[in-house]
Each structure stands twice: as structure tokens, then as C-alpha cells.
Amino acid sequence: MLIIGERINSTRKSIADAMERRDSGFIQNEAILQDEAGADYIDVNAGAFADHEENRLKWLMDTVQKATPKPLCLDSANPGIIKAVIPYAENPPMINSVSLEPRSLEIILPLVKQYQAKIIGLCQAEGKLAQTVEDKIRIAGKLAEEVTTAGIPLSDLYIDPLVFPLANDIHSAKATFTAITKIMEMLPGVHTTCGLTNVSFGLPGRKLINRTFLITAMASGLDAAILDPTDNLLFGSLKAALMVLGKDRFCMNYLAAFKKRRLV
């Protein structure tokens, strides 16, 4: 299970404030916490600073890379920003994200190949987010076609079937689970990922909902997630789920987490 640490995101007030102050110590502490908690990639997002996103993202990259050797997940909705900052990645990064929008494909896919990056592919086309199982599967298939045509192995593609608030549509999570299973069956070698927090938006007990969603998504085939690895309740649920699903040989990872007192 690949973990992308989500905490260094400018939509969080504490991160935005630290970026305004150029408080490298605060940002580096966030990176180290996630590294030590088991993140495989550290997501960096400066999208809240729309007019200065490129410079702020470069600063985040430089700051984080001085604190941890973990590769970065470059998170921007603007393909031009990704193109501008990716040369500053010290290790092959993950790009978050590409969609079927022509400009996105035209800019992002050559970067993936040039920099040997991993890529998150959103189930989005023609300005619309895929909500039905059928649309998620259809767009996932087209993303896979574009990636392979560009000479990129499917093993570098992480398809995000998208998660929507249960408060708006009680069947949205079920659609995502079904899509994950079908995508993994249809496209051998491809990965699936998602962000957890959207599913619980507008509801009380959000962390409980997020944990439950993660476990069910993993049972459906999800093999990567954008999450907070420092959340011990979430982390414990993840480790227990891997064990129950038969993906933790001799329960070694679960036992190691127990010894580190990471299980709650």
C-alpha cells in the first residue's frame, strides 16, 4: 500500500501561514513527521496562492527536500506549474495529476516520461468529474490508452476514480468501490488511489467515516492513498486491513506497528 502524505497543503491554514512567513522549520517538521510515520511520497501543494503558485511551490520543494529524502508528489491543477517546477525535484516525483483534458495530456505525459515520474490520473473529461461507475471506468480506460501510447508503463499510472461527499449522494462511495474493482480487473498493472477526506465532508465524525471508507476501498483493490500518515487511528486501520486482506506476510508489518505503539 503506497502512502502519499497529504499534510503540506496550502489549503490548511497552518501551512498557508507558514508559507507566508517562509517558516522553513515548520514545513520541514511536517515533512519529517510524515516521513517517520511511513509516507512513501510527500505531497506539496501551493494552489491557495494562485498568483504566486510557482514560486511558492518551488520554495516548498526546496524546503521539504532539505528535510527528507522521500520523493515529492507535485500537486497542482495547472499543468504549466508542474512543467516549471519539476526540474527542481531531486528524485523522480509523482505528478498529481493528469486528466483527459487536451492541455493536461499534452504537457504532463512528456514530463512523466522525461523525469521517470509516477502519475495520478483523474477520472475527469470535458470539464466534468466522473460520478457514475460507467464514466469512471470509461475514462480510466482512455487514460490508460493515452499513457501507453506515450510509452509510459501502466505500472506508473495511479488512477483516481474520485470520491464525492456521502452527504450529497449516499451511493457515491459504493460507485467508487465498484469502479476500483473493475479498473483493477480491466487494466492489469495499473494502480488506483484516492484522497479520503472528501467522502466525509459535511458530516460529523469525519475521521470514523474516512477510516471506514479506506478499509472498504482497500478490500475493493485500492493500493495507494493520499492521507495523513500521522493519524494513528487511520494508520492502525490501514495496517490491520492489509493483514486481514492477506497482504502482510506473517503479520510482520502489523506487529512492527504494534511495537512502535502506532496501533490505536
VORO-944288 format. One line per 2 residues: for each residue x, y, z of N, C-alpha, C. Coordinates in steps of 0.05 Angstrom, whole numbers. Atoms other than C-alpha are relative to their C-alpha. Layout:
BEGIN
X,Y,Z,X,Y,Z,X,Y,Z | ...
***
This chain:
BEGIN
17,-24,0,0,0,0,18,25,0 | -16,-24,2,32,65,-23,-14,23,13
12,-22,-16,21,124,23,12,27,-10 | -8,-27,8,23,196,-2,-8,19,22
6,-17,-23,28,244,57,-12,26,-9 | 16,-22,10,-23,299,49,3,27,16
1,-22,-19,-6,348,105,10,27,-11 | -12,-25,10,35,400,66,-16,11,-23
20,-10,20,-24,431,30,-8,28,9 | 5,-28,-7,-35,506,27,-29,6,6
27,-5,-9,-109,498,38,-3,-3,30 | 0,0,-30,-92,483,111,11,26,10
-8,-26,-9,-87,548,148,28,1,12 | -26,0,-12,-26,528,188,22,-1,-21
-19,1,22,11,511,124,2,26,-15 | 1,-26,15,-11,574,88,14,22,16
-13,-21,-18,11,617,148,30,-4,0 | -29,6,0,79,582,150,12,8,-27
-10,-8,27,87,594,75,3,30,-2 | -1,-29,0,71,667,84,24,11,15
-23,-9,-17,124,673,139,26,-11,-10 | -24,15,10,173,629,99,13,-14,24
-8,15,-23,177,587,162,8,-28,-8 | -9,25,11,220,531,135,0,-22,22
0,19,-22,225,498,204,-26,-14,3 | 27,11,-3,150,488,209,-6,-20,-23
5,17,23,145,459,139,17,-26,1 | -17,23,-1,205,414,149,-9,-20,22
10,18,-21,176,387,214,-24,-16,-10 | 23,14,12,112,369,176,10,-23,-18
-11,20,18,154,332,125,13,-23,15 | -13,20,-16,195,295,177,-20,-18,14
21,16,-14,133,274,216,-12,-20,-19 | 12,18,19,103,244,153,19,-22,-9
-21,19,7,168,211,133,2,-22,21 | -4,19,-22,176,178,201,-26,-16,4
25,14,-4,102,158,201,-6,-20,-23 | 3,21,21,111,117,137,-8,10,-27
8,-10,27,95,163,78,21,-9,-20 | -18,7,22,125,139,12,6,24,-17
-3,-26,14,115,207,-21,-10,22,18 | 10,-23,-14,107,276,8,-13,19,-20
15,-18,18,53,316,-27,6,29,8 | -4,-29,-5,67,391,-35,-19,15,-18
21,-15,15,12,438,-56,0,29,8 | 0,-29,-5,15,514,-63,-23,13,-14
22,-10,16,-51,522,-100,-16,23,12 | 15,-22,-13,-81,570,-49,12,27,-7
-14,-25,7,-30,622,-73,0,2,-31 | 3,2,29,-57,626,-144,18,18,-16
-17,-19,15,-18,688,-165,30,-5,3 | -28,5,-6,47,662,-136,6,-30,3
-1,29,-5,37,587,-140,27,-12,-8 | -25,11,9,100,572,-180,23,5,20
-22,-6,-18,148,608,-133,-5,-13,27 | 5,12,-26,113,582,-70,4,-30,-2
-4,28,2,115,511,-96,29,-7,-2 | -29,4,1,189,516,-113,12,2,28
-10,-3,-27,201,541,-42,-7,-25,17 | 8,24,-15,161,483,-13,18,-24,-7
-17,22,9,201,433,-55,27,2,12 | -27,-4,-11,268,462,-34,0,-5,30
1,2,-29,247,465,39,-3,-29,8 | 5,28,-7,220,394,42,23,-18,-7
-22,17,9,278,363,3,25,3,18 | -22,-3,-19,326,391,55,-5,-16,25
7,14,-25,289,353,109,-3,-30,-3 | 6,29,3,274,285,79,8,-9,-28
-7,11,26,299,241,22,-24,-12,-15 | 24,12,13,228,217,7,-7,17,-25
8,-14,24,205,235,-63,-25,17,4 | 22,-18,-2,155,290,-74,-23,-8,-18
24,1,17,84,288,-101,-7,28,-7 | 4,-27,8,77,352,-141,-29,4,-7
29,-2,1,5,374,-132,-9,28,-10 | 10,-25,12,-23,427,-178,-20,-6,-22
20,3,21,-84,434,-222,9,13,-26 | -10,-15,23,-43,476,-270,24,-15,-13
-22,15,12,0,434,-318,25,17,-5 | -22,-18,4,43,495,-333,17,3,25
-15,-1,-25,63,499,-260,17,-25,4 | -15,25,-2,83,426,-259,24,1,-18
-23,-1,20,126,437,-321,22,18,10 | -20,-19,-10,160,496,-288,16,-10,24
-14,7,-25,177,463,-222,12,-28,0 | -10,28,-1,191,390,-239,30,-2,-3
-29,3,0,264,403,-256,14,3,27 | -11,-4,-27,275,421,-183,-4,-24,18
4,24,-16,254,352,-159,26,-16,0 | -26,14,-3,316,315,-133,-2,-30,-6
5,28,6,285,246,-141,-24,-1,-18 | 23,2,18,235,221,-192,-26,3,16
23,-7,-16,170,251,-167,-26,-15,-9 | 26,7,10,97,234,-172,-14,26,-8
15,-24,9,53,284,-210,-29,-4,6 | 28,0,-8,-15,300,-182,-14,25,-12
9,24,14,-47,300,-233,-2,5,-30 | 7,-4,28,-67,289,-306,-29,-8,-3
27,7,7,-136,286,-336,-1,-4,-31 | 3,3,29,-164,275,-406,-2,27,-14
0,-26,13,-164,350,-418,25,2,-19 | -23,0,19,-120,360,-481,25,14,10
-24,-14,-9,-74,412,-449,14,-16,22 | -12,16,-21,-63,367,-389,16,-23,-12
-14,22,12,-44,308,-432,25,9,-15 | -21,-10,17,-1,349,-479,25,8,17
-22,-9,-17,41,378,-422,11,-21,19 | -8,18,-22,41,325,-368,13,-26,-10
-11,27,7,54,259,-405,29,1,-9 | -29,-1,6,121,281,-436,17,4,25
-15,-4,-24,143,304,-367,3,-27,16 | -1,26,-14,125,236,-337,22,-18,-12
-20,16,13,169,202,-389,28,11,4 | -26,-13,-3,226,252,-385,12,-3,28
-10,0,-28,231,252,-309,-5,-26,14 | 5,26,-12,212,179,-298,-19,2,24
18,-6,-22,155,203,-255,-23,-20,1 | 26,13,-2,93,168,-229,-21,21,-5
21,-19,7,27,199,-248,-27,-9,11 | 27,4,-9,-41,205,-216,-19,9,-23
19,-7,21,-96,203,-269,-28,3,10 | 27,-6,-10,-162,236,-251,-21,-10,-20
23,7,17,-227,208,-278,-16,25,-6 | 12,-26,7,-244,275,-308,3,4,-30
-2,-5,28,-260,293,-380,-21,21,-8 | 18,-21,10,-291,352,-417,-10,18,23
7,-17,-22,-291,392,-353,-18,-12,21 | 19,13,-18,-334,342,-317,14,-23,16
-10,21,-17,-317,296,-259,-18,-25,-2 | 15,25,3,-338,223,-268,-13,-8,26
15,7,-24,-392,205,-218,-12,-28,-1 | 11,27,3,-422,141,-246,22,-21,-3
-20,21,4,-386,74,-247,8,-2,-29 | -6,2,28,-392,73,-322,19,21,-10
-18,-22,8,-359,141,-331,28,-3,11 | -26,5,-13,-304,124,-282,17,-20,-16
-13,22,15,-287,60,-320,8,9,-28 | -6,-10,27,-292,93,-388,24,18,-1
-22,-20,-1,-245,150,-370,26,-14,8 | -24,15,-8,-197,103,-335,12,-15,-24
-10,14,24,-192,62,-399,14,19,-19 | -12,-20,18,-178,124,-440,26,11,10
-26,-9,-12,-125,148,-391,22,-21,-5 | -20,21,4,-91,81,-396,9,-1,-29
-8,0,28,-92,85,-472,19,23,-6 | -17,-23,4,-61,155,-471,28,-5,12
-26,5,-14,-7,133,-422,17,-20,-16 | -15,20,15,13,71,-461,8,10,-27
-7,-12,26,12,109,-527,24,18,3 | -23,-18,-5,61,158,-496,25,-16,8
-24,16,-7,108,100,-480,5,-2,30 | -2,1,-29,94,101,-405,-12,-26,10
12,25,-10,84,34,-369,-24,5,18 | 24,-3,-17,16,24,-336,7,-1,30
-7,2,-28,53,9,-271,7,28,11 | -5,-27,-10,69,84,-267,-25,17,2
25,-15,-1,-4,104,-271,-17,-8,24 | 18,4,-23,-47,113,-209,-26,14,-6
25,-11,7,-119,123,-228,-16,8,25 | 17,-10,-21,-162,165,-182,-29,0,-10
28,1,10,-235,145,-193,-18,22,12 | 13,-23,-13,-255,205,-150,-19,-8,22
17,4,-23,-291,209,-84,-17,24,4 | 19,-22,-4,-353,251,-71,-13,-2,28
12,1,-27,-387,271,-5,-25,-18,1 | 24,16,-6,-436,220,22,-24,17,7
22,-18,-7,-477,278,48,-16,9,-24 | 14,-8,25,-495,295,-24,-11,-23,-15
9,24,14,-502,225,-51,9,-25,15 | -6,22,-18,-506,165,-5,12,-24,-16
-10,22,16,-487,118,-63,27,6,-13 | -25,-8,13,-424,156,-84,24,-18,7
-23,17,-8,-375,114,-43,-2,-27,-13 | 4,27,12,-405,49,-69,8,1,-29
-8,-2,28,-395,74,-140,30,0,-3 | -29,-1,0,-322,88,-124,12,-28,5
-9,27,-6,-312,19,-94,-3,-19,-24 | 5,17,23,-343,-16,-154,19,7,-23
-18,-9,21,-301,26,-202,28,-9,5 | -27,9,-7,-237,9,-165,4,-29,-8
-1,28,6,-251,-65,-171,1,-5,-30 | 2,5,29,-269,-62,-245,25,11,-14
-24,-11,12,-210,-17,-262,24,-18,4 | -23,18,-6,-160,-63,-228,-2,-26,-16
4,25,16,-191,-123,-265,5,6,-30 | -1,-7,28,-193,-87,-332,28,7,-10
-26,-11,7,-123,-57,-331,22,-12,18 | -21,12,-16,-72,-106,-303,26,16,1
-25,-16,-3,-11,-70,-275,-5,28,9 | 7,-27,-8,-47,-4,-263,-5,1,30
6,-4,-28,-55,25,-193,-24,18,3 | 22,-19,-6,-113,61,-160,7,15,25
-5,-17,-23,-110,118,-110,-24,18,4 | 21,-21,-4,-156,170,-79,8,15,25
-1,-14,-25,-160,223,-26,-24,-7,17 | 21,10,-17,-202,204,34,-20,21,9
16,-19,-16,-228,268,64,-25,10,-13 | 24,-10,13,-279,287,12,-25,-16,6
23,18,-4,-323,227,28,-16,9,25 | 13,-6,-26,-339,254,98,-9,29,2
6,-28,-1,-349,327,80,-29,5,8 | 27,-8,-8,-410,358,115,-12,-19,21
11,19,-20,-418,301,165,16,0,26 | -15,2,-25,-399,292,238,16,-26,1
-16,24,-2,-348,240,259,15,-6,-25 | -12,4,26,-308,251,196,22,-20,0
-23,19,0,-247,211,217,-10,-29,0 | 11,27,0,-290,150,231,-9,-8,-29
9,6,28,-321,155,161,24,-4,-18 | -23,2,17,-253,165,129,14,-28,4
-12,26,-5,-225,102,163,-16,-22,-12 | 18,21,11,-285,60,143,2,0,-30
-3,-2,29,-280,85,72,26,-13,-9 | -26,11,8,-206,68,68,1,-30,1
0,29,-3,-215,-3,93,-16,-13,-23 | 17,11,21,-272,-16,44,13,3,-28
-13,-5,26,-233,15,-14,23,-20,-3 | -22,19,2,-173,-29,2,-10,-28,-6
12,26,6,-218,-90,2,-9,-2,-29 | 9,-1,28,-241,-67,-67,24,0,-19
-24,1,17,-169,-65,-93,17,25,1 | -17,-24,-2,-143,5,-75,27,-7,10
-27,6,-9,-68,2,-69,18,24,4 | -15,-24,-7,-48,74,-57,-21,20,11
19,-19,-11,-79,132,-18,14,26,8 | -10,-26,-10,-69,206,-4,-13,4,27
11,-1,-27,-76,212,71,20,11,20 | -17,-10,-21,-48,236,137,12,-24,15
-11,24,-12,1,181,159,6,4,30 | -4,-4,-29,9,213,228,-24,-5,16
25,6,-14,-63,197,245,1,-30,8 | -5,27,-9,-52,135,288,-25,-18,-3
24,15,4,-125,113,284,-3,-10,-29 | 2,7,28,-124,115,209,23,-19,-8
-23,17,6,-54,84,205,-5,-28,11 | 5,26,-11,-75,28,251,-21,-16,-16
21,13,17,-137,13,209,12,-10,-26 | -14,7,25,-93,12,147,16,-26,4
-17,23,-5,-44,-38,177,-16,-25,6 | 17,23,-6,-99,-82,204,-14,-10,-25
14,8,25,-135,-82,137,19,-15,-18 | -19,15,16,-72,-103,100,4,-28,10
-3,27,-12,-64,-161,148,-24,-17,-6 | 25,16,4,-137,-183,143,-3,-8,-29
2,6,29,-133,-179,67,22,-19,-10 | -21,19,8,-73,-226,66,23,13,-14
-22,-15,14,-24,-172,44,22,7,19 | -21,-6,-20,21,-173,106,11,-27,9
-12,27,-5,64,-236,106,8,-4,29 | -5,6,-28,67,-267,175,-8,22,19
10,-23,-16,32,-204,201,23,18,9 | -25,-14,-9,102,-172,205,-4,30,2
3,-29,-1,82,-101,188,-19,9,22 | 18,-6,-22,24,-102,237,14,-2,26
-14,4,-25,68,-129,292,21,22,4 | -20,-22,-2,122,-77,276,-14,26,9
15,-24,-7,70,-22,281,-9,-1,30 | 8,3,-28,46,-50,348,24,6,18
-24,-5,-17,117,-49,376,7,29,1 | -5,-28,1,123,23,355,-23,17,12
23,-13,-12,57,38,390,-15,18,-19 | 14,-15,21,26,61,325,-29,-9,-2
28,10,3,-38,20,334,-17,10,23 | 19,-11,-20,-97,52,369,-27,-14,-3
***
